[in-house]
Amino acid sequence: MTAASLNAEYDVVVIGAGPVGENVADRARAAGLSTAVVETELIGGECSYWACMPSKALLRPVVARADARRLPGLGDAVQGPLDAAAVLARRDAFASHWKDDGQVAWLEGIGADIYRGRGRLTGEKAVSVTAPDGTVHRLTARQAVAVCTGSRAVVPALPGVDEARPWTSREATSAKKVPGRLVIVGGGVVGAEMATVWQALGARVTMLIRGKGLLPKMEPFAGELVARALTEAGADIRTGVSATSVRRAVPDGPVVAELDNGGSVEADEILFATGRAPRTDDVGLETVGLTPGSWLTVDDSCLVEGTTWLYAVGDVNHRALLTHQGKYQARIAGAAIAARAAGVPLLETDRWGAHVATADHAAVPQVVFTDPEAASVGLTLAEAEESGHRVRAVDYDLAAVAGSGLYADGYRGHARMIVDLDREFLLGVTFVGPGIGELLHSATIAVAGEVPIDRLWHAVPAYPTISEIWLRLLEAYRGA
């Protein structure tokens, strides 16, 4: 039910009702703990309305058309432009038209009480909620408070940036029309995906990247292949350059970014995809001895260091800023909260135990839904070497696999696995190419399961599929 109590006590109070907070509440309720959930915006959070769901809804027609264009007998039929209005309308449907009725019904269905308003800690196990009408609810947690407030986009404090009204990821995924020209500042996942979307929908895209290339947290070949495809599609990608100021002379006029190389670029909109900051500036951290606006340091059960009752789950702990990883943490934290509430004397804290989020360190999967897709799990070669592992990188051209040739003419892709030479299992895997997103979970199982190379040899890939890349990688490793 939607709660109305001015003063109430629960076993668990969750601040933030995005996917992470919802999953903490679900695990707490499954363990029989009474649970309140506090949310200041839409139930369902960033992922449902401004990130994962709308962005992937926008990307799917783009990638489907690109795949179709690579097939004789079909390519000529899909040479025309995308129907932007239809693409945006489908996006709106996947964002539930920015209404949260369905998410509210789900939370109520598991028996959680919902409090609408600004939730703030007021002391140990105490939370106040200021409702939109000014009513203040005071909640007490018998067992735990979980801060699941996520993160927000960071816009650099450049001269003129406020008046220029730049896009962040929210505006980029919810825009109602296609800009004629779009400048994107940043070359990470958001920048690469939004360049893919808006270029395909008809915008002339210019990317300004301070570093050497796209997707800097992945293997270098990932960003190179994505950049090549974007350039061929018409995007202007400029590396080693930064914006120094922004101006928009009239509210509905063009925006101009001045660059540190002395040049400038004009567009109809400018998107800053330059990082995230925790939404912890106004959740009352100061009342429990923590610093407002900071990332929260936690142990592997997501318990905030120095406390016995406060959990920070999802983006706010800065471990892995991905929805699926936050939901994983929520399952771990929920199990730990339930175990501690039941008085379990010793939690399962072995490396892959029930109460530790080990995958945050060892097996974080991510798919970038560009064309081509880029997907990775675990460590890159550079990360593995920096961590002191004795490793070998095994590379293979994905285009040489029979399934890839059948998937598309002119297929371009690459695969790499990182082998721990001392223990002979995988520390990381990266795939880049059309249609490889669904291939990633096999790699995630291999990495998280620490499956020995000798056992992987017996995992026979079906022929002719792209997953035959596993056999080719193993053959290359074995020299056979």
C-alpha positions as CSV (number, residue, x, y, z in Angstrom):
1,M,0.0,0.0,0.0
2,T,1.0,3.7,-0.3
3,A,1.8,4.6,3.3
4,A,0.1,7.4,5.2
5,S,1.5,6.8,8.7
6,L,3.2,9.9,10.2
7,N,5.3,7.7,12.6
8,A,6.0,4.1,11.8
9,E,8.5,1.4,12.5
10,Y,9.8,-1.2,10.0
11,D,12.5,-3.8,10.0
12,V,14.0,-2.2,6.9
13,V,13.8,1.2,5.4
14,V,15.0,1.7,1.8
15,I,15.8,5.2,0.5
16,G,15.4,5.1,-3.3
17,A,13.0,3.0,-5.4
18,G,15.0,2.4,-8.5
19,P,15.8,-1.2,-9.5
20,V,18.3,-1.5,-6.7
21,G,16.0,-0.3,-4.0
22,E,13.2,-2.4,-5.3
23,N,15.4,-5.5,-5.2
24,V,16.5,-4.8,-1.6
25,A,12.9,-4.4,-0.6
26,D,12.0,-7.7,-2.5
27,R,14.7,-9.7,-0.7
28,A,13.8,-8.2,2.7
29,R,10.1,-9.0,2.2
30,A,10.9,-12.5,1.0
31,A,12.7,-13.0,4.3
32,G,9.6,-11.9,6.2
33,L,10.9,-8.4,7.1
34,S,8.6,-5.5,7.1
35,T,9.8,-2.9,4.6
36,A,9.3,0.7,3.7
37,V,10.5,2.3,0.4
38,V,11.0,6.0,0.0
39,E,11.2,7.7,-3.4
40,T,11.2,11.4,-4.5
41,E,10.7,10.8,-8.2
42,L,9.3,7.9,-10.1
43,I,9.2,4.4,-8.7
44,G,11.5,2.4,-11.0
45,G,14.3,5.0,-11.0
46,E,16.8,6.1,-13.6
47,C,17.0,2.8,-15.4
48,S,13.3,2.5,-16.2
49,Y,12.7,6.1,-17.5
50,W,16.0,7.8,-18.5
51,A,18.7,5.1,-18.9
52,C,18.6,1.4,-19.7
53,M,15.1,0.9,-21.0
54,P,14.6,4.1,-23.2
55,S,18.2,4.0,-24.5
56,K,18.0,0.4,-25.6
57,A,14.5,1.0,-27.1
58,L,16.1,3.7,-29.2
59,L,19.1,1.6,-30.2
60,R,17.2,-1.6,-31.2
61,P,15.8,-0.3,-34.5
62,V,19.2,1.3,-35.3
63,V,21.0,-2.0,-34.9
64,A,18.3,-4.1,-36.6
65,R,18.5,-1.9,-39.7
66,A,22.3,-2.1,-39.7
67,D,22.1,-5.9,-39.5
68,A,19.5,-6.0,-42.3
69,R,21.6,-3.8,-44.6
70,R,24.4,-6.4,-44.4
71,L,22.3,-9.2,-45.9
72,P,21.8,-9.7,-49.7
73,G,18.1,-9.9,-50.5
74,L,17.2,-7.6,-47.6
75,G,19.6,-4.7,-47.7
76,D,18.0,-2.9,-50.6
77,A,14.6,-3.0,-48.8
78,V,16.0,-1.1,-45.8
79,Q,18.0,1.7,-47.4
80,G,15.6,4.5,-46.5
81,P,15.7,6.5,-43.3
82,L,14.3,5.3,-40.0
83,D,10.9,6.5,-39.1
84,A,12.0,8.8,-36.2
85,A,8.5,9.4,-34.9
86,A,7.9,5.6,-34.7
87,V,11.2,5.0,-33.0
88,L,10.5,7.7,-30.4
89,A,7.0,6.5,-29.8
90,R,8.3,3.0,-29.1
91,R,10.8,4.5,-26.7
92,D,8.0,6.3,-24.9
93,A,6.2,3.0,-24.5
94,F,9.2,1.3,-23.0
95,A,9.6,4.2,-20.6
96,S,5.9,3.7,-19.6
97,H,5.3,7.2,-20.8
98,W,7.1,8.3,-17.7
99,K,4.3,7.0,-15.4
100,D,5.1,4.5,-12.6
101,D,1.8,2.8,-12.0
102,G,3.1,-0.6,-13.0
103,Q,6.2,-0.3,-10.7
104,V,4.0,0.9,-7.8
105,A,1.7,-2.1,-8.3
106,W,4.7,-4.4,-8.2
107,L,6.1,-3.0,-4.9
108,E,2.7,-3.0,-3.3
109,G,2.3,-6.6,-4.5
110,I,5.3,-7.8,-2.5
111,G,3.9,-6.0,0.6
112,A,6.2,-3.0,0.8
113,D,4.9,0.3,2.0
114,I,5.7,3.3,-0.3
115,Y,6.4,6.8,0.9
116,R,6.5,9.5,-1.7
117,G,8.9,12.4,-0.9
118,R,12.4,13.4,0.1
119,G,13.9,10.8,2.4
120,R,16.7,11.8,4.8
121,L,18.6,10.1,7.6
122,T,18.1,11.9,10.9
123,G,20.2,9.7,13.0
124,E,20.9,6.0,13.6
125,K,18.2,3.9,12.0
126,A,16.0,7.0,11.6
127,V,14.6,8.4,8.4
128,S,12.3,11.4,7.8
129,V,10.3,11.7,4.7
130,T,9.0,15.1,3.5
131,A,6.0,14.5,1.3
132,P,5.2,16.8,-1.7
133,D,2.4,18.4,0.4
134,G,4.9,19.2,3.2
135,T,3.8,16.4,5.5
136,V,6.7,14.8,7.4
137,H,6.7,11.1,8.1
138,R,9.2,9.7,10.6
139,L,10.3,6.2,10.1
140,T,12.4,4.0,12.4
141,A,14.3,0.9,11.2
142,R,14.6,-2.0,13.6
143,Q,17.3,-3.7,11.5
144,A,18.7,-1.7,8.6
145,V,18.5,1.4,6.4
146,A,19.6,1.0,2.8
147,V,20.6,4.0,0.8
148,C,19.9,3.2,-2.9
149,T,19.7,6.7,-4.4
150,G,21.9,6.0,-7.4
151,S,23.9,8.6,-9.3
152,R,23.4,11.7,-11.5
153,A,25.1,13.0,-14.6
154,V,27.9,15.4,-14.0
155,V,28.1,18.6,-16.2
156,P,31.5,20.3,-16.0
157,A,31.4,23.9,-14.6
158,L,32.4,25.5,-17.9
159,P,31.7,29.2,-18.6
160,G,28.2,29.6,-20.1
161,V,27.1,26.0,-19.5
162,D,24.1,26.8,-17.3
163,E,22.7,29.3,-19.9
164,A,23.3,26.8,-22.7
165,R,20.9,24.3,-21.1
166,P,23.0,21.2,-22.2
167,W,21.7,17.7,-22.5
168,T,22.7,15.1,-20.0
169,S,21.9,11.4,-20.4
170,R,18.3,12.1,-19.3
171,E,17.6,14.6,-22.1
172,A,19.4,12.4,-24.6
173,T,17.2,9.4,-23.9
174,S,13.9,11.3,-23.6
175,A,14.2,14.0,-26.3
176,K,11.0,14.5,-28.3
177,K,12.6,15.4,-31.6
178,V,15.8,14.8,-33.5
179,P,18.3,17.6,-33.4
180,G,19.8,18.7,-36.7
181,R,23.2,18.8,-35.2
182,L,24.4,17.2,-32.0
183,V,27.7,17.7,-30.2
184,I,28.6,14.9,-27.7
185,V,31.2,15.6,-25.1
186,G,32.6,12.3,-23.8
187,G,33.5,9.0,-25.3
188,G,32.3,6.5,-22.8
189,V,29.2,4.2,-23.0
190,V,26.6,7.0,-22.9
191,G,28.5,9.0,-25.5
192,A,29.0,6.1,-27.8
193,E,25.4,4.8,-27.6
194,M,23.8,8.2,-28.0
195,A,26.0,9.0,-31.0
196,T,24.8,5.7,-32.5
197,V,21.2,6.6,-31.9
198,W,21.0,10.2,-33.0
199,Q,23.3,9.8,-36.0
200,A,21.1,7.0,-37.3
201,L,17.9,9.1,-36.6
202,G,19.3,11.9,-38.8
203,A,21.4,14.2,-36.6
204,R,24.9,15.3,-37.7
205,V,27.0,14.1,-34.7
206,T,30.3,15.5,-33.6
207,M,32.0,13.8,-30.7
208,L,34.6,15.6,-28.5
209,I,36.8,13.2,-26.7
210,R,39.5,14.3,-24.3
211,G,41.4,11.0,-24.4
212,K,42.6,8.8,-27.2
213,G,39.4,7.1,-28.2
214,L,36.0,5.6,-27.4
215,L,35.2,3.2,-24.5
216,P,38.4,3.8,-22.6
217,K,37.5,1.2,-19.9
218,M,37.3,-1.7,-22.3
219,E,40.0,-3.3,-24.4
220,P,41.4,-0.8,-27.0
221,F,40.1,-2.6,-30.0
222,A,36.5,-2.2,-28.7
223,G,36.6,1.6,-29.0
224,E,38.5,1.4,-32.3
225,L,35.9,-0.8,-34.0
226,V,32.9,1.3,-32.7
227,A,34.6,4.5,-33.7
228,R,35.3,3.2,-37.2
229,A,31.6,2.3,-37.6
230,L,30.4,5.6,-36.3
231,T,32.8,7.5,-38.6
232,E,31.6,5.5,-41.6
233,A,28.0,6.3,-40.6
234,G,28.9,10.0,-40.8
235,A,29.9,11.0,-37.3
236,D,32.8,13.4,-36.8
237,I,35.0,12.0,-33.9
238,R,37.6,14.3,-32.6
239,T,40.1,13.0,-30.0
240,G,42.5,14.8,-27.7
241,V,40.2,17.8,-27.5
242,S,38.0,19.4,-24.8
243,A,35.4,22.1,-24.6
244,T,36.5,25.1,-22.7
245,S,33.2,27.1,-22.7
246,V,29.7,26.9,-24.1
247,R,27.3,29.6,-25.2
248,R,23.8,29.8,-26.5
249,A,23.0,33.4,-27.5
250,V,19.2,32.9,-27.7
251,P,17.1,30.3,-25.9
252,D,16.0,28.5,-29.0
253,G,19.1,29.2,-31.0
254,P,22.3,27.1,-31.7
255,V,24.9,26.3,-29.1
256,V,28.6,26.9,-29.6
257,A,31.3,25.0,-27.9
258,E,34.8,26.7,-27.8
259,L,37.6,24.1,-27.8
260,D,41.0,24.0,-26.2
261,N,42.7,23.7,-29.6
262,G,41.4,27.1,-30.6
263,G,38.5,25.9,-32.7
264,S,34.8,25.8,-32.1
265,V,31.8,23.7,-33.1
266,E,28.2,24.8,-33.5
267,A,25.2,22.5,-33.0
268,D,21.5,22.6,-32.1
269,E,22.1,20.6,-28.9
270,I,25.1,19.6,-26.8
271,L,25.2,16.5,-24.7
272,F,27.7,16.1,-21.8
273,A,28.4,12.5,-21.2
274,T,31.3,13.1,-18.8
275,G,30.7,11.0,-15.7
276,R,28.5,10.4,-12.7
277,A,28.3,11.7,-9.1
278,P,26.5,10.0,-6.2
279,R,23.0,11.2,-5.2
280,T,24.0,11.5,-1.6
281,D,24.2,15.3,-1.1
282,D,20.7,15.5,0.5
283,V,20.1,12.2,2.3
284,G,21.3,13.3,5.8
285,L,24.7,11.6,5.8
286,E,26.0,14.3,8.1
287,T,23.6,13.1,10.9
288,V,25.5,9.8,11.1
289,G,29.0,11.1,10.7
290,L,29.4,10.8,7.0
291,T,30.1,13.4,4.3
292,P,27.2,14.6,2.2
293,G,27.7,14.2,-1.5
294,S,30.3,11.4,-1.1
295,W,30.5,7.9,-2.5
296,L,29.8,5.5,0.4
297,T,32.5,2.9,1.1
298,V,31.1,-0.5,1.9
299,D,32.2,-4.1,2.6
300,D,31.3,-6.9,0.4
301,S,27.9,-7.2,1.9
302,C,27.3,-3.5,1.1
303,L,27.4,-2.6,4.8
304,V,28.8,1.0,5.1
305,E,32.1,0.9,6.8
306,G,32.0,1.9,10.5
307,T,28.3,1.1,10.9
308,T,26.3,-2.0,11.8
309,W,22.9,-1.0,10.3
310,L,23.5,1.3,7.2
311,Y,23.8,-0.2,3.8
312,A,24.7,1.5,0.5
313,V,23.7,-0.4,-2.5
314,G,24.1,0.3,-6.2
315,D,25.8,3.3,-7.8
316,V,26.2,5.1,-4.4
317,N,29.0,2.7,-3.4
318,H,30.9,3.3,-6.6
319,R,31.7,-0.4,-7.1
320,A,30.1,-1.0,-10.5
321,L,27.8,1.7,-11.9
322,L,25.5,-0.7,-13.8
323,T,21.9,-1.6,-13.2
324,H,22.3,-5.3,-13.3
325,Q,25.3,-5.1,-10.9
326,G,23.3,-2.9,-8.5
327,K,20.5,-5.5,-8.5
328,Y,23.1,-8.2,-7.8
329,Q,24.4,-6.2,-4.9
330,A,20.8,-5.8,-3.7
331,R,20.3,-9.5,-3.7
332,I,23.5,-9.9,-1.7
333,A,22.7,-7.1,0.7
334,G,19.1,-8.3,1.2
335,A,20.4,-11.8,2.1
336,A,22.9,-10.3,4.6
337,I,20.3,-8.1,6.2
338,A,18.0,-11.0,6.6
339,A,20.8,-13.2,8.0
340,R,21.8,-10.6,10.5
341,A,18.2,-10.0,11.5
342,A,17.8,-13.7,12.1
343,G,20.9,-13.7,14.4
344,V,23.0,-15.9,12.1
345,P,26.3,-16.0,14.0
346,L,28.5,-16.2,10.9
347,L,27.8,-14.9,7.5
348,E,28.9,-16.8,4.4
349,T,31.9,-14.6,3.5
350,D,34.0,-17.0,1.5
351,R,35.0,-15.7,-2.0
352,W,31.7,-16.6,-3.7
353,G,29.6,-16.9,-0.6
354,A,25.9,-15.9,-0.2
355,H,26.7,-12.7,1.6
356,V,29.5,-11.2,-0.5
357,A,29.3,-9.3,-3.8
358,T,32.4,-10.9,-5.2
359,A,31.4,-10.4,-8.8
360,D,31.9,-6.6,-8.3
361,H,35.6,-7.3,-8.3
362,A,36.0,-10.4,-10.5
363,A,33.1,-10.7,-13.0
364,V,31.3,-7.5,-13.9
365,P,29.6,-7.9,-17.3
366,Q,28.7,-5.0,-19.6
367,V,27.2,-4.7,-23.1
368,V,27.5,-1.5,-25.1
369,F,24.6,-1.6,-27.5
370,T,26.3,0.2,-30.4
371,D,26.9,-1.1,-33.9
372,P,29.0,-3.1,-33.6
373,E,28.1,-4.2,-30.0
374,A,30.9,-4.3,-27.5
375,A,30.7,-6.7,-24.5
376,S,33.1,-7.5,-21.7
377,V,33.3,-9.3,-18.4
378,G,36.1,-9.4,-15.8
379,L,39.5,-7.8,-16.4
380,T,41.1,-6.3,-19.4
381,L,44.7,-7.2,-20.3
382,A,46.0,-4.0,-18.8
383,E,44.0,-4.4,-15.6
384,A,45.1,-8.0,-15.2
385,E,48.8,-7.1,-15.6
386,E,48.4,-4.1,-13.3
387,S,46.9,-6.4,-10.7
388,G,50.0,-8.6,-10.8
389,H,48.6,-11.6,-12.5
390,R,50.7,-13.7,-14.9
391,V,48.4,-13.8,-17.9
392,R,48.2,-14.4,-21.6
393,A,45.9,-12.6,-24.0
394,V,44.4,-14.8,-26.7
395,D,42.9,-13.0,-29.7
396,Y,40.8,-14.1,-32.6
397,D,39.1,-12.5,-35.6
398,L,35.4,-13.0,-35.0
399,A,34.8,-12.6,-38.8
400,A,36.6,-15.9,-39.3
401,V,33.9,-17.9,-37.5
402,A,31.3,-19.5,-39.8
403,G,28.4,-18.2,-37.7
404,S,29.6,-14.6,-38.1
405,G,29.8,-15.0,-41.9
406,L,26.2,-16.2,-41.9
407,Y,25.1,-13.4,-39.6
408,A,26.2,-10.7,-42.0
409,D,28.2,-10.1,-45.1
410,G,31.3,-8.0,-44.4
411,Y,31.2,-8.9,-40.7
412,R,33.8,-7.1,-38.6
413,G,34.6,-8.1,-35.0
414,H,37.2,-9.3,-32.6
415,A,37.4,-11.5,-29.5
416,R,39.9,-11.7,-26.6
417,M,40.2,-13.9,-23.6
418,I,42.6,-13.3,-20.7
419,V,44.0,-16.5,-19.2
420,D,45.5,-16.7,-15.7
421,L,48.5,-18.8,-16.5
422,D,49.0,-20.0,-12.9
423,R,45.5,-21.3,-12.4
424,E,44.5,-21.8,-16.0
425,F,41.1,-20.2,-15.9
426,L,39.7,-17.0,-17.4
427,L,40.1,-13.5,-15.8
428,G,38.3,-11.6,-18.6
429,V,36.7,-11.8,-22.0
430,T,35.8,-9.2,-24.5
431,F,33.8,-9.5,-27.7
432,V,33.1,-6.8,-30.3
433,G,30.9,-7.4,-33.3
434,P,27.3,-7.5,-34.5
435,G,25.0,-9.7,-32.5
436,I,27.5,-10.6,-29.7
437,G,25.6,-9.1,-26.7
438,E,23.8,-12.4,-26.0
439,L,27.2,-14.2,-26.2
440,L,28.5,-12.5,-23.1
441,H,26.7,-14.6,-20.5
442,S,28.7,-17.6,-21.5
443,A,31.8,-15.7,-20.8
444,T,30.4,-14.4,-17.5
445,I,29.7,-18.0,-16.4
446,A,33.3,-19.0,-17.4
447,V,34.8,-16.1,-15.4
448,A,32.5,-16.2,-12.4
449,G,32.6,-20.0,-12.2
450,E,36.4,-20.0,-12.6
451,V,35.9,-22.9,-15.1
452,P,39.3,-24.5,-15.9
453,I,40.4,-24.2,-19.5
454,D,40.6,-28.0,-19.7
455,R,36.9,-28.2,-18.8
456,L,35.9,-25.4,-21.3
457,W,37.4,-27.6,-24.0
458,H,34.5,-30.0,-23.4
459,A,31.8,-27.2,-23.8
460,V,31.0,-27.8,-27.4
461,P,29.6,-24.8,-29.3
462,A,26.8,-25.5,-31.7
463,Y,27.7,-25.1,-35.4
464,P,27.3,-22.8,-37.2
465,T,26.9,-20.1,-34.5
466,I,29.0,-17.1,-33.5
467,S,29.6,-18.9,-30.2
468,E,32.0,-21.1,-32.1
469,I,34.5,-18.3,-31.2
470,W,35.0,-20.2,-27.9
471,L,36.4,-23.2,-29.8
472,R,38.7,-21.0,-31.9
473,L,40.0,-19.1,-28.8
474,L,40.7,-22.3,-27.0
475,E,42.4,-23.8,-30.0
476,A,44.6,-20.7,-30.2
477,Y,45.5,-21.0,-26.6
478,R,46.4,-24.7,-26.9
479,G,48.2,-24.2,-30.1
480,A,46.1,-26.8,-31.8
